[in-house]
Amino acid sequence: QVQLVESGGGLVQAGGSLRVSCSASGRTFSTMGWFRQAPGKEREFVAGTSWSGRSTYYADSVKGRFTISRDNTKNTMYLQMNSLKPEDTAVYYCAASTAMGTMTNIFEYDYWGQGIQVTVSS
């Protein structure tokens, strides 16, 4: 049974840092990514990574501030978030795909975590 479980969210002040993790079980994935959804908004792409980690992609809004990585020995993906802004406040979702794709397309992902809240106070 495939499971994606996020951890590490919470409340942080603007300018601070936070790292969220996604632990995967049940199989390995070609592509993994992070999406987020703020209240009243659609779920949006944040960052994606290939299985090897050599190929990554970021939304313009987080480029230079967020770093995605994965440890395949632990089947875990991370999102290091620095210089956080109030507009980064959202529920963050881990997603995984069995195929290589664009990374940014929400419909390419087969499996989703339950989501974890990240709140950035001003």
N, C-alpha and C positions, 0 to 999 in steps of 0.2 A: 504494500500500500504506500503510495506516494504521499509524503507530507512535507510542507514547507512551514517552518515555525520562526517567526520574527522575534527578536528580543533587543533590548537596549534603548528603547525609546524613553521619552520623559519630557521634563520641563527644563528649559535652559534660557538664559538671558541672551538678548541680541549681542552678536559678536562672539558668542561662545561656540563650543564644539560638542559634538555628540557622535557616537558611533552606534549604528544599528547593525544587527547580524541576522542572517537567515540560515538556519540549519535545515538541510535537505536530507530526506531519507527515502528509500524505496527504489531509487535508480539514480543514474547520473544524467546530466543535461548538457546539451550543446551550448545553449545560450541561457544566461540568467540576467535578470534585470530588476530594477527598482522603479516603481511607479508611486504616485502620491495623489491623494484626493482631499481637497479642502472643502469645507462646508459650502454647499450650493454650487460647486464646480465639478466639471468632469474629471475623471481620473486621467492623469497625464504622465508621460514618460519622464523619468529623471536620469537614469543611467543604465547602461547595459554592458555585459562582458561576455566574451567567448569562453569556451571551456578552458582554454589554455591561459586566459587572462591577458594574452598579448594584444587582443583587439578589444578596445573599449570605446564607448560613445556616451556623450553627455548632452543633456538639454542645455541650451544657451544660458538659461537662467541660473544654472548651477556650475557651469564650467569655471574652473579655476578655484572653486571653493569645496566641491565634493570630489571624493575619490572612491571609485568602486574597485573591489578586489575580491579574489576568491582563493580559498585554500582547499584544493581538491583532496588532500589527505584527510581533511575533516568534513568534506562535502559541505562547506560553509562559505557563504558570501557575505561581504561586509560593505557598508557604505559609511565612510568617514566624512562627516559634515563639519566644515569649519566656517568661520565668519557667518554664522547663522543670522538670518533676518526674520522679522515677524512674518513676512510673506512665505516663509518656508513651513509655516505651521500647517500640518495636514496629517492624515493617516497615511503611513507609508506601507506599501505592499511589496512583498517579494514575489517574483514571478519566474517561471522556468519554462524552457522550451526544449523539445527533443530534436529540433532542427535548427540549423543556422539560418538566420534571416536578417532583417534590417536592424533588429534589436529595438527599434523605436515603436513598432506597430503592436498595439495592445492585443490585436487578434492573433498574433503569432505565438502567443504564450498559452501553453496547455494547462499549467498548474499555477495556483495562487496560494499565498499565505493568507492568514486571517486579518492581517494588518496590525500596525502598531502606531500609537499616537506620538507625534512629535510636536511640542508646543514651544514656540519661541516668543518670549515676552519682550516688550519694548522698554 
